[in-house]
Amino acid sequence: NTTQTQEDTTTEQAHGAIWVKAYDMGKVNLSELKGKGISDVFLEQLAFNDERFRANLTSFLGNASAQGIRVSAWVICLRDANGKWVDPTGRYAYNVTTTSKVTVQEPYRYYYTVTVKKAYRTYVKKWYKSWYKYRGKWRYKWKYRYVKKTYYRYVKVTRYTIKYRTVTKTVTSTETRYGYNTTYAEQFINNLTRRVLSYTSIPGVGGIHLDYIRYPGNAYQVPNSTATITGIVRRISEAVRSVNPGLLLSAALMPEKGANAYYYGQNYTQLAEYLDVLVPMVYKGNYREDSSWIQNVTAYIKAKSPGAEVWTGLQTYRSDSDVTPIPADELIGDIDSALRGGADGYALFRYGLIDKDFLGGIPSAKTKPSAENSLTASMIMDAASRVKAFVESNYRLPNYVSLGESQVTPAGFLYLLAEFLTGKDPVPGSFSEPSATTLKASGTIQKDEYLQIASQVLSYMSSTGTAPSQISSSAGTLSFNVLLYSLSKVVAFQEDNGRLPNYVT
């Protein structure tokens, strides 16, 4: 893809970038990426933080440099070690409960008695003549029969009416208030800056890519939220420039144009002063839009970003609720729309979820599994996120789990989760399942313990060919259903945050 300047007819190559998860790092064909026009890789921070990836990281950075591909450390900014969002102003919410006495009119029943005439019926004798003939003459006898007769009597009945009385009641109310822990916020930003600088000292790192440098949608509730976000980016920019002015500094931004600062605290014009590249995440699938929207949003942000380049971030799959890769020609059309909107380049989200016809050597979630390597870590993480969402919406396990073009049973997926968490290569298997068990459980399991549980599951299923009906833990007995849901939550957290959680509840 190329862009054409307005001043002359010279064409220049558009920058191509791609986001790469740490688990996919070893699968990337860098020479093929280069041949497809990809000049930049945003590599997930887990690749730099986790010792398991250290050997692969050194090789990856060296090979990327040899291919002329710049690698930026993809840094998740405003989330803490547990994946929880951190307000950079130190603002936090707390509830205050107050009681007060109020006078109210309380209704009550006032009972009284009245005398009423009430009918009742009873049986009485009714006499009549019974005629008969005797010796030629008519005679009669008196007889009777019982009949019902209505009588009346006066009785007393109780009735009530609604009256009101004045009473004093105690009323309890809860109010949400906000406080500020500026010491914690400042410490968090200091640690973030130090972490960013630690990546810049790694040989082969050519840039820093900031992600989640924003509010989660409530910036308008926080005073000076936009100035705060801009201030953090300025602080990181100055720190990076002081150690290596040649590093590329980019940031993933929300694409909501004029409303962006209001909801997320991201002002394109202000941020352009401190960033080399703005990467708006113009994900048409998530916003249920089309390619014309991509062009429109790109043009708006480009006009608001003087002095900085704009690389339009594009979703390579349908949406976060449907990770089917879009066809190659559709993705190419989206890139063209971004370039027509004035983008200096494009960034593809993400490796592992791209149509195989677009990048021939890149595996996609819909590629038919090969005999040698049927499953990838990315596919398992994506599936775990879907299982977690399904259970939380339907309160039961799914009947099957889709992995690429194949489907596995819940027991088979539990085995794959255990392999993933114990660092084994994902190899599917066929396992019988225990009878239906409850999804109810309570308690917290720390990281060391849930990893040990995953190891127990793997060992048990490998030796018996069946999924465990239950496993003991510090939080109590975990049924098969709870095991599958809990381990899915753990792996889904890895997908979202680039690391395993410290605990699971």
VENHULIN-V490556 format. One record per pair of residues at least 24 apart in sequence whose ideal C-beta (glycine too) atoms are under 8 Angstrom apart, sorted by the first residue. I is the first residue (numbers start at 1). GAP is how many residues later the second one is. D is the distance in Angstrom with one decimal. If there is no record, write none. Layout:
i & gap & d
I & GAP & D
I & GAP & D
This chain:
i & gap & d
1 & 36 & 6.4
1 & 331 & 8.0
1 & 334 & 5.5
1 & 335 & 7.0
1 & 338 & 5.9
1 & 345 & 7.3
2 & 337 & 7.9
3 & 336 & 5.6
3 & 340 & 7.8
3 & 341 & 7.0
13 & 24 & 6.8
13 & 26 & 8.0
14 & 321 & 7.9
14 & 325 & 5.9
14 & 329 & 7.3
14 & 330 & 6.8
14 & 331 & 4.9
14 & 332 & 6.6
15 & 24 & 5.8
15 & 25 & 6.4
15 & 262 & 8.0
15 & 294 & 7.2
15 & 296 & 5.7
15 & 329 & 6.0
15 & 330 & 2.8
15 & 331 & 7.4
16 & 24 & 7.2
16 & 329 & 6.3
16 & 330 & 6.1
16 & 331 & 7.9
16 & 332 & 7.6
17 & 24 & 7.0
17 & 25 & 6.4
17 & 262 & 7.6
17 & 294 & 5.8
17 & 328 & 6.5
17 & 329 & 7.1
17 & 330 & 3.9
17 & 331 & 7.1
18 & 24 & 7.2
18 & 329 & 6.7
18 & 330 & 4.6
18 & 331 & 8.0
18 & 332 & 6.9
18 & 333 & 5.5
19 & 25 & 7.7
19 & 55 & 6.5
19 & 328 & 6.8
19 & 329 & 7.1
19 & 330 & 5.0
19 & 331 & 4.1
19 & 332 & 6.7
20 & 24 & 6.7
20 & 54 & 8.0
20 & 330 & 7.0
20 & 331 & 4.5
21 & 25 & 7.7
21 & 329 & 6.8
21 & 330 & 6.9
21 & 331 & 6.8
21 & 357 & 6.1
21 & 360 & 8.0
21 & 477 & 7.5
22 & 24 & 3.9
22 & 25 & 3.8
22 & 28 & 6.9
22 & 31 & 5.4
22 & 476 & 6.6
23 & 353 & 7.6
23 & 354 & 3.7
23 & 355 & 6.0
23 & 358 & 7.2
24 & 327 & 5.1
24 & 328 & 5.0
24 & 352 & 7.3
24 & 353 & 7.3
24 & 354 & 5.6
25 & 28 & 6.6
25 & 31 & 5.4
25 & 32 & 7.1
25 & 35 & 5.2
26 & 30 & 5.1
26 & 34 & 7.6
27 & 325 & 7.7
27 & 336 & 6.5
27 & 349 & 7.0
28 & 32 & 7.2
28 & 323 & 6.5
28 & 334 & 7.7
29 & 332 & 4.0
29 & 333 & 7.3
30 & 30 & 7.9
30 & 33 & 5.2
30 & 34 & 5.6
30 & 37 & 4.6
30 & 39 & 5.9
31 & 36 & 5.8
32 & 327 & 6.8
32 & 328 & 6.8
32 & 329 & 4.1
32 & 330 & 7.6
33 & 34 & 7.5
33 & 36 & 6.5
33 & 326 & 7.2
33 & 329 & 8.0
34 & 33 & 4.7
34 & 34 & 6.5
34 & 35 & 5.9
36 & 322 & 7.9
36 & 323 & 5.5
38 & 31 & 6.8
38 & 310 & 7.9
39 & 29 & 7.2
39 & 30 & 6.1
39 & 31 & 6.5
40 & 29 & 6.9
40 & 30 & 5.0
40 & 31 & 7.8
40 & 32 & 6.5
40 & 167 & 7.4
40 & 208 & 7.4
40 & 305 & 8.0
40 & 307 & 7.6
41 & 28 & 5.9
41 & 29 & 7.3
41 & 30 & 4.9
41 & 31 & 7.1
42 & 30 & 5.2
42 & 32 & 4.2
42 & 167 & 4.4
42 & 208 & 7.7
42 & 305 & 7.1
43 & 28 & 5.4
43 & 29 & 7.0
43 & 30 & 6.4
43 & 31 & 5.7
44 & 30 & 5.0
44 & 454 & 5.0
45 & 28 & 6.1
45 & 29 & 5.9
45 & 30 & 5.4
45 & 31 & 6.2
45 & 154 & 7.7
45 & 453 & 5.6
46 & 452 & 3.9
46 & 453 & 5.5
48 & 25 & 5.8
48 & 151 & 5.8
48 & 154 & 6.8
49 & 449 & 7.9
49 & 450 & 6.9
50 & 449 & 7.0
52 & 371 & 7.0
58 & 146 & 7.8
61 & 141 & 7.3
61 & 142 & 6.8
61 & 143 & 2.9
61 & 144 & 6.9
62 & 142 & 6.2
64 & 140 & 6.8
65 & 139 & 5.4
70 & 136 & 3.8
70 & 137 & 5.9
70 & 178 & 6.3
71 & 133 & 6.3
71 & 134 & 6.0
71 & 135 & 5.8
71 & 136 & 7.4
72 & 133 & 7.3
72 & 134 & 6.5
72 & 135 & 3.4
72 & 136 & 5.9
72 & 137 & 4.2
72 & 176 & 6.0
72 & 178 & 6.5
73 & 123 & 7.6
73 & 126 & 3.9
73 & 127 & 8.0
73 & 129 & 7.7
73 & 132 & 5.7
73 & 134 & 7.4
73 & 135 & 5.6
73 & 136 & 6.7
74 & 135 & 4.7
74 & 137 & 6.1
75 & 117 & 7.9
75 & 120 & 7.1
75 & 121 & 5.9
75 & 124 & 7.1
75 & 133 & 6.3
75 & 134 & 6.6
75 & 135 & 5.7
75 & 136 & 6.4
76 & 135 & 5.4
76 & 136 & 5.3
76 & 421 & 6.7
76 & 422 & 6.4
77 & 115 & 6.0
77 & 133 & 5.5
77 & 134 & 6.6
77 & 135 & 5.3
77 & 136 & 4.4
77 & 155 & 7.5
78 & 134 & 5.5
78 & 135 & 6.3
78 & 136 & 7.0
79 & 133 & 5.9
79 & 418 & 6.7
80 & 108 & 7.3
81 & 421 & 6.5
82 & 419 & 6.6
82 & 420 & 5.9
83 & 410 & 6.2
83 & 413 & 6.6
83 & 414 & 4.4
83 & 418 & 6.8
85 & 127 & 7.8
85 & 131 & 5.4
86 & 99 & 7.3
86 & 102 & 5.5
87 & 98 & 7.0
87 & 128 & 7.7
87 & 135 & 6.8
88 & 97 & 5.7
88 & 100 & 7.3
88 & 101 & 6.2
88 & 140 & 5.2
88 & 141 & 7.2
88 & 144 & 5.8
89 & 91 & 6.5
89 & 93 & 7.5
89 & 96 & 6.1
89 & 133 & 6.1
89 & 134 & 7.9
89 & 135 & 7.2
89 & 136 & 7.3
89 & 139 & 5.4
90 & 90 & 4.6
90 & 91 & 4.4
90 & 92 & 4.3
90 & 93 & 7.4
90 & 94 & 5.8
90 & 95 & 3.3
90 & 96 & 7.5
91 & 87 & 5.6
91 & 88 & 7.4
91 & 89 & 5.5
91 & 131 & 5.8
92 & 86 & 6.9
92 & 87 & 5.8
92 & 88 & 7.5
92 & 89 & 6.1
93 & 83 & 5.6
93 & 84 & 7.3
93 & 85 & 5.6
94 & 82 & 7.5
94 & 83 & 5.9
94 & 84 & 7.6
94 & 85 & 6.3
95 & 79 & 5.2
95 & 80 & 7.0
95 & 81 & 5.7
95 & 82 & 7.5
96 & 78 & 7.2
96 & 79 & 5.1
96 & 80 & 7.9
96 & 81 & 5.4
97 & 75 & 6.3
97 & 76 & 7.3
97 & 77 & 5.1
97 & 78 & 7.9
98 & 74 & 7.4
98 & 75 & 5.6
98 & 77 & 6.9
99 & 71 & 5.6
99 & 72 & 6.8
99 & 73 & 5.1
99 & 74 & 7.9
100 & 70 & 7.4
100 & 71 & 5.5
100 & 73 & 7.7
101 & 67 & 5.4
101 & 68 & 7.0
101 & 69 & 5.7
101 & 70 & 7.5
102 & 66 & 7.2
102 & 67 & 5.9
102 & 69 & 5.4
103 & 63 & 6.1
103 & 64 & 7.3
103 & 65 & 5.5
103 & 66 & 8.0
104 & 62 & 7.6
104 & 63 & 6.2
104 & 64 & 7.9
104 & 65 & 5.8
105 & 59 & 4.6
105 & 60 & 7.3
105 & 61 & 6.2
106 & 58 & 6.7
106 & 59 & 5.7
106 & 60 & 7.6
106 & 61 & 4.6
107 & 55 & 5.4
107 & 56 & 7.4
107 & 57 & 5.5
108 & 54 & 7.5
108 & 55 & 6.1
108 & 56 & 7.4
108 & 57 & 6.2
109 & 51 & 4.3
109 & 52 & 7.5
109 & 53 & 6.5
109 & 54 & 7.9
110 & 50 & 6.0
110 & 51 & 5.3
110 & 52 & 7.5
110 & 53 & 4.5
111 & 47 & 5.8
111 & 48 & 7.2
111 & 49 & 4.6
112 & 46 & 7.4
112 & 47 & 6.1
112 & 48 & 7.3
112 & 49 & 7.6
113 & 43 & 5.1
113 & 44 & 6.8
113 & 45 & 5.4
113 & 46 & 7.5
114 & 42 & 7.1
114 & 43 & 6.1
114 & 45 & 6.2
115 & 39 & 5.4
115 & 40 & 7.1
115 & 41 & 5.4
116 & 38 & 7.1
116 & 39 & 6.3
116 & 40 & 7.8
116 & 41 & 5.8
117 & 35 & 5.4
117 & 36 & 7.5
117 & 37 & 5.7
118 & 34 & 7.0
118 & 35 & 6.1
118 & 36 & 7.3
118 & 37 & 5.0
119 & 31 & 5.7
119 & 32 & 7.3
119 & 33 & 5.5
120 & 30 & 7.4
120 & 31 & 5.8
120 & 32 & 7.5
120 & 33 & 6.5
121 & 27 & 5.0
121 & 28 & 6.7
121 & 29 & 5.2
121 & 30 & 7.4
122 & 26 & 7.2
122 & 27 & 6.4
122 & 29 & 6.5
123 & 24 & 6.9
123 & 25 & 6.0
123 & 26 & 7.7
124 & 24 & 8.0
124 & 25 & 4.9
189 & 43 & 6.0
189 & 46 & 7.0
192 & 40 & 7.7
192 & 44 & 7.5
193 & 42 & 6.2
193 & 43 & 5.8
193 & 46 & 5.3
196 & 40 & 5.6
196 & 43 & 6.9
196 & 44 & 6.7
197 & 42 & 5.8
197 & 43 & 7.2
197 & 46 & 6.3
200 & 40 & 6.1
200 & 43 & 5.6
200 & 44 & 5.6
200 & 47 & 6.0
201 & 42 & 7.6
205 & 42 & 7.6
206 & 41 & 6.4
206 & 42 & 6.1
207 & 40 & 5.2
207 & 41 & 3.3
207 & 42 & 6.6
207 & 43 & 6.5
207 & 69 & 8.0
208 & 28 & 7.4
208 & 32 & 5.9
208 & 39 & 6.3
208 & 40 & 7.5
208 & 41 & 5.4
208 & 42 & 7.4
209 & 41 & 4.9
209 & 42 & 7.0
209 & 43 & 7.0
209 & 70 & 7.5
210 & 26 & 6.9
210 & 39 & 7.7
210 & 40 & 7.1
210 & 41 & 4.0
210 & 42 & 7.0
211 & 40 & 7.4
211 & 41 & 4.6
212 & 40 & 7.7
213 & 38 & 5.6
213 & 39 & 7.8
213 & 53 & 7.6
214 & 39 & 7.5
214 & 40 & 6.4
214 & 50 & 4.2
214 & 51 & 5.8
214 & 52 & 5.3
215 & 48 & 7.2
215 & 49 & 5.2
215 & 50 & 4.7
216 & 48 & 7.9
217 & 46 & 5.2
217 & 47 & 6.7
218 & 45 & 7.5
219 & 42 & 7.1
219 & 43 & 6.5
219 & 44 & 5.7
219 & 45 & 5.5
219 & 46 & 3.9
220 & 42 & 5.1
220 & 43 & 6.6
222 & 43 & 7.7
225 & 40 & 4.0
226 & 35 & 4.7
226 & 39 & 4.7
226 & 40 & 7.5
226 & 41 & 5.1
226 & 44 & 7.2
228 & 37 & 6.6
229 & 35 & 7.8
229 & 36 & 4.0
229 & 37 & 6.0
229 & 38 & 7.8
229 & 42 & 7.8
230 & 37 & 6.3
230 & 40 & 4.4
230 & 41 & 6.3
230 & 44 & 7.5
233 & 38 & 5.7
233 & 41 & 5.0
233 & 42 & 6.7
234 & 39 & 7.7
234 & 40 & 4.8
237 & 37 & 3.9
237 & 38 & 7.0
238 & 36 & 8.0
248 & 28 & 5.2
248 & 29 & 6.6
249 & 25 & 7.4
249 & 26 & 5.5
249 & 27 & 5.1
249 & 28 & 7.5
250 & 25 & 6.2
250 & 26 & 6.2
250 & 27 & 3.9
250 & 28 & 7.3
250 & 29 & 5.5
250 & 61 & 7.4
251 & 24 & 5.5
251 & 26 & 7.8
251 & 27 & 6.6
251 & 28 & 6.5
252 & 27 & 5.0
252 & 28 & 7.9
252 & 29 & 5.6
252 & 61 & 6.4
253 & 25 & 5.8
253 & 26 & 6.5
253 & 27 & 4.9
253 & 28 & 6.8
253 & 48 & 7.8
254 & 26 & 7.2
254 & 27 & 6.5
255 & 25 & 4.5
255 & 26 & 5.9
255 & 27 & 4.6
255 & 28 & 7.5
255 & 32 & 7.6
255 & 42 & 5.0
255 & 46 & 7.3
257 & 40 & 6.3
257 & 43 & 4.9
257 & 44 & 7.2
258 & 42 & 8.0
268 & 33 & 5.4
268 & 36 & 4.1
268 & 37 & 5.1
269 & 35 & 5.1
269 & 36 & 6.7
269 & 37 & 7.1
271 & 34 & 7.8
271 & 37 & 7.8
272 & 32 & 7.5
272 & 33 & 4.0
272 & 34 & 6.2
272 & 35 & 5.7
272 & 36 & 3.8
273 & 34 & 6.9
273 & 35 & 7.9
275 & 33 & 5.4
276 & 32 & 6.3
276 & 33 & 6.6
277 & 31 & 6.4
277 & 32 & 4.7
277 & 33 & 7.3
277 & 34 & 5.4
277 & 67 & 7.7
277 & 68 & 7.7
278 & 27 & 5.3
278 & 30 & 5.5
278 & 31 & 7.3
278 & 32 & 5.1
278 & 33 & 7.5
279 & 31 & 7.8
279 & 32 & 5.1
279 & 33 & 7.6
279 & 34 & 4.9
279 & 68 & 5.2
280 & 30 & 7.0
280 & 32 & 6.3
280 & 33 & 6.0
281 & 32 & 4.3
281 & 34 & 8.0
281 & 68 & 7.2
282 & 30 & 5.2
282 & 31 & 6.0
282 & 32 & 6.5
282 & 56 & 7.1
283 & 30 & 7.1
283 & 31 & 7.4
283 & 32 & 3.9
283 & 36 & 7.7
283 & 66 & 7.2
284 & 30 & 8.0
284 & 31 & 6.5
284 & 50 & 7.0
285 & 30 & 5.0
285 & 32 & 6.9
285 & 33 & 5.0
285 & 34 & 3.5
285 & 35 & 7.6
285 & 37 & 7.5
285 & 41 & 7.8
286 & 29 & 6.7
286 & 33 & 5.3
286 & 34 & 5.8
288 & 31 & 7.9
291 & 42 & 5.5
291 & 43 & 5.4
291 & 45 & 8.0
291 & 46 & 4.1
292 & 45 & 6.9
294 & 40 & 5.7
294 & 43 & 4.3
294 & 44 & 5.5
294 & 47 & 6.8
295 & 42 & 4.3
295 & 43 & 6.9
295 & 45 & 5.2
295 & 46 & 4.0
296 & 45 & 6.8
297 & 44 & 7.2
298 & 39 & 7.6
298 & 40 & 5.0
298 & 43 & 3.1
298 & 44 & 6.1
298 & 45 & 4.9
299 & 42 & 4.1
299 & 43 & 5.4
302 & 39 & 6.7
302 & 40 & 4.0
302 & 41 & 6.7
303 & 39 & 7.7
309 & 35 & 3.9
309 & 36 & 6.8
310 & 32 & 7.2
310 & 33 & 5.3
310 & 34 & 5.7
310 & 35 & 7.9
311 & 32 & 6.4
311 & 33 & 6.2
311 & 34 & 3.9
311 & 35 & 5.9
311 & 36 & 5.0
312 & 26 & 3.6
312 & 29 & 7.2
312 & 31 & 4.4
312 & 33 & 7.6
312 & 34 & 5.2
312 & 35 & 7.1
313 & 33 & 7.6
313 & 34 & 4.6
313 & 36 & 5.8
314 & 24 & 6.7
314 & 32 & 5.7
314 & 33 & 7.0
314 & 34 & 5.8
314 & 35 & 6.8
315 & 34 & 5.7
316 & 32 & 5.3
316 & 33 & 6.3
316 & 34 & 6.7
316 & 37 & 5.3
316 & 38 & 4.5
316 & 39 & 7.3
316 & 42 & 7.7
317 & 36 & 4.6
317 & 48 & 7.1
323 & 30 & 5.8
323 & 42 & 5.3
323 & 59 & 5.5
324 & 41 & 7.1
324 & 42 & 5.8
325 & 28 & 5.7
325 & 29 & 5.7
325 & 30 & 4.3
325 & 31 & 7.9
325 & 39 & 4.6
325 & 40 & 6.3
325 & 41 & 5.6
326 & 29 & 6.5
327 & 28 & 5.7
327 & 30 & 7.3
328 & 27 & 4.6
328 & 29 & 4.0
328 & 30 & 3.9
331 & 24 & 6.5
331 & 27 & 5.4
332 & 26 & 7.2
352 & 24 & 6.6
352 & 26 & 4.0
352 & 27 & 7.7
353 & 25 & 7.4
353 & 29 & 7.8
365 & 39 & 5.9
366 & 38 & 6.1
366 & 39 & 6.2
367 & 37 & 6.3
367 & 38 & 7.7
368 & 36 & 6.9
368 & 37 & 5.1
369 & 34 & 7.8
369 & 35 & 5.6
369 & 36 & 7.2
369 & 37 & 6.0
373 & 52 & 7.9
374 & 32 & 7.5
374 & 52 & 7.7
374 & 53 & 7.6
374 & 54 & 6.3
375 & 28 & 6.0
375 & 29 & 7.4
375 & 41 & 6.9
375 & 51 & 4.1
375 & 52 & 7.7
375 & 53 & 6.5
376 & 50 & 7.2
377 & 43 & 6.4
377 & 49 & 6.9
379 & 24 & 5.2
379 & 25 & 5.8
379 & 47 & 7.9
380 & 36 & 5.5
380 & 37 & 7.0
380 & 40 & 5.1
380 & 46 & 5.9
380 & 111 & 6.5
381 & 39 & 7.8
381 & 110 & 5.6
381 & 111 & 7.1
381 & 113 & 6.0
381 & 114 & 3.9
382 & 113 & 6.8
383 & 30 & 6.7
384 & 33 & 6.6
384 & 103 & 7.7
384 & 104 & 4.4
384 & 105 & 7.8
384 & 106 & 7.9
384 & 107 & 3.7
384 & 108 & 4.6
384 & 110 & 8.0
384 & 111 & 6.7
385 & 103 & 7.9
385 & 106 & 7.9
385 & 107 & 4.2
385 & 110 & 5.3
385 & 111 & 7.5
387 & 26 & 6.9
387 & 97 & 7.2
387 & 98 & 7.4
387 & 101 & 4.3
387 & 105 & 7.8
388 & 97 & 7.1
388 & 100 & 4.8
388 & 101 & 5.4
388 & 104 & 4.6
391 & 48 & 7.1
391 & 94 & 5.1
391 & 97 & 7.4
395 & 44 & 6.6
396 & 43 & 7.0
397 & 42 & 7.8
397 & 84 & 5.7
397 & 87 & 6.2
397 & 88 & 7.3
403 & 25 & 7.9
409 & 24 & 6.5
410 & 57 & 7.9
410 & 70 & 8.0
410 & 74 & 5.7
411 & 50 & 7.7
411 & 55 & 7.4
411 & 56 & 3.9
411 & 69 & 7.7
413 & 71 & 6.9
413 & 75 & 8.0
414 & 43 & 6.5
414 & 47 & 7.5
414 & 53 & 5.6
414 & 66 & 7.5
414 & 69 & 6.3
414 & 70 & 4.9
414 & 73 & 6.8
415 & 42 & 7.4
415 & 43 & 7.1
415 & 46 & 5.1
415 & 52 & 7.5
417 & 37 & 7.1
417 & 67 & 7.4
417 & 70 & 4.3
417 & 71 & 6.6
417 & 73 & 7.9
417 & 74 & 5.8
418 & 36 & 4.5
418 & 37 & 7.4
418 & 39 & 4.3
418 & 40 & 4.0
418 & 43 & 7.1
418 & 69 & 7.1
419 & 39 & 6.4
420 & 71 & 6.0
421 & 29 & 7.6
421 & 30 & 5.9
421 & 33 & 3.9
421 & 66 & 6.7
421 & 69 & 6.8
421 & 70 & 7.0
421 & 79 & 7.7
422 & 29 & 7.3
422 & 32 & 5.5
422 & 33 & 5.4
422 & 36 & 5.7
424 & 34 & 7.2
429 & 32 & 7.5
430 & 35 & 7.8
431 & 30 & 5.7
431 & 34 & 6.0
431 & 35 & 5.7
431 & 36 & 5.4
432 & 33 & 6.8
432 & 34 & 4.4
432 & 35 & 7.2
433 & 33 & 7.4
433 & 34 & 5.3
433 & 47 & 6.9
434 & 32 & 7.3
434 & 33 & 6.1
434 & 34 & 7.3
434 & 35 & 3.6
434 & 36 & 8.0
434 & 46 & 4.9
435 & 34 & 7.4
436 & 45 & 7.6
437 & 32 & 6.6
437 & 33 & 7.3
437 & 42 & 3.7
437 & 43 & 5.4
437 & 44 & 5.1
437 & 45 & 7.7
438 & 41 & 5.7
438 & 43 & 6.6
438 & 44 & 7.5
439 & 40 & 7.7
439 & 42 & 4.8
439 & 43 & 6.3
439 & 46 & 6.5
440 & 42 & 7.7
441 & 34 & 6.7
441 & 35 & 6.4
441 & 37 & 6.2
441 & 38 & 7.3
441 & 41 & 4.4
441 & 45 & 7.9
442 & 33 & 6.9
442 & 34 & 7.3
443 & 30 & 7.6
443 & 31 & 7.0
443 & 32 & 2.6
443 & 33 & 5.9
443 & 62 & 7.1
444 & 31 & 6.4
444 & 59 & 5.2
444 & 60 & 7.4
444 & 61 & 5.0
445 & 28 & 5.7
445 & 29 & 6.4
445 & 30 & 5.3
445 & 41 & 7.3
445 & 58 & 6.3
445 & 59 & 5.4
445 & 60 & 7.7
446 & 28 & 7.9
446 & 56 & 7.0
446 & 57 & 5.0
447 & 53 & 6.2
447 & 54 & 6.9
447 & 55 & 5.4
447 & 56 & 6.2
449 & 24 & 6.5
449 & 25 & 6.2
450 & 36 & 7.1
450 & 37 & 7.3
450 & 40 & 6.1
450 & 53 & 7.8
450 & 54 & 5.5
451 & 49 & 8.0
453 & 25 & 7.4
453 & 30 & 7.4
453 & 34 & 7.9
454 & 33 & 6.4
457 & 26 & 6.7
457 & 30 & 7.8
